[in-house]
């Protein structure tokens, strides 16, 4: 049948096509054959095994979640419901300095590596082991991976509250180089966390050196997102300049009430740096953050919700001030007793979130925590929230620009070849959604709820989700770093 040019596996008819580049939508039919986009246009003369009538709904490239902690989830829960239900077709794991591989633990995983699971979740001493495990699990979404600085430190150092020695850095570099040879996308750091805060800038600069030859990039959860944020940004730029690699600042935000309103300065810094080197950022569309419980942030000036606690699971869902009142102790003392624990921090201003989200250099990433029993709703809601709440309802940005921030911008930055655009010959990662109905259903009280208005999702040409149900087709695969798709890496930023 495929000798015939007019035959396809799937034909999507009468869609408003958002091609991912930021161009306004146009009415088009799209044909899928052998996992790729075979034709775009008026395809009334084509035949297909399956015809989907789009009836004027939006068809876009599958969304790319550039900021995830799905490292172990893609293997343990390969149906990947929180992501496929949002129209996400590719996840990038290994963010914030924490990755599932290459990892050899000596005991329990250090904070915040425990976000990826308990000790038994870390079964991938080499990056190649992880790649094999992902491909064997056959997740519903594609998976690209960064290598975590903290993971490397934990492999090579007896303790994490100091700088690495020259010899330890050399061993970390060797592990990173092996991972890059197997297609890792780059290096991530989480310098705000106790497990990496003692690493001087020079340690990170040395570790970033192997990235350029591999065409890889550096992403960072910066040393601080609080008052000294501009210094932390300068440190990130410095690492990129030293190693001659692109930089992505993870979940850019102005954290803490004393920092509210500073997104103007922060974005000015970003724009200044972009004049001389490739720099970008991602953000999630909420004014609360989530991670493990950090006692340094228990200051009493913001609300903090406990999402889990090992010694006191009964306190999940309560504000730390309520727990402290119940126990008759200070918030700081309550925090100590709850450890280890997870938390949602009510620490951003809505105005700053909007300003950062709408900046042209910003990609969308969920930063969802799939192992959290009461996860931040961004895990299930980030992408539809941008499309529905921010693009449609708040008119913060045009729909085609929202789509660009989830697709071509992300694919070009991370070197995901032939993804992120609806283009003949590209992989058929596609999402059909209703722009009038799309919205996030997940809330802080009931976070594990699939989005509304996401009607069909194809991954590598396989219909994987339709009308609120998974089809059982899982066609995700491990994706390695390819050459930047349009021009040089700078152009992609």
ABEGO torsion letter per residue (X at the ends): XAABAABBABBBBGBBBBAGAGBBBBBBBBBBBGGBBABBEBAAABBBABBBBAGGBBBBBBBBBABBAAAAAAAABAAGAAAAAAGBABBBBGBGGBBAOBBBBABBBBOAAAAAEBAAABABABAAAAAAAAAAAGBABBBBBBBBAAAAAAAABABAABBBBAAAAAAAAAAAAAAAAAGBAEBBBBAABAAAAABBAAAAAAAAAAAAAAGBBBBBBBABABAAAAAAAAAAAAAAAAAGBBBBBBGBBBBEAAABGAAAAAAAAAAAAAAABBBBBBBBBBABBBBBBBAAABAGABBBBBABBAABAAABGBBAAAAAAAAGBBAAAAAAAAOBBBBBBBABBAAAAAAAAABAABBBBAGBBAABABBBAAAAAAAAAAAAAAAAAAGABBAAAAAAAABAAAAAAAGBBGBGBBBBGBBBBBBBBBAAABBBABBAABABBBBBGBABBBBGGBBABBGGBBAGBBABBBBBBBBBABEBAAAAX
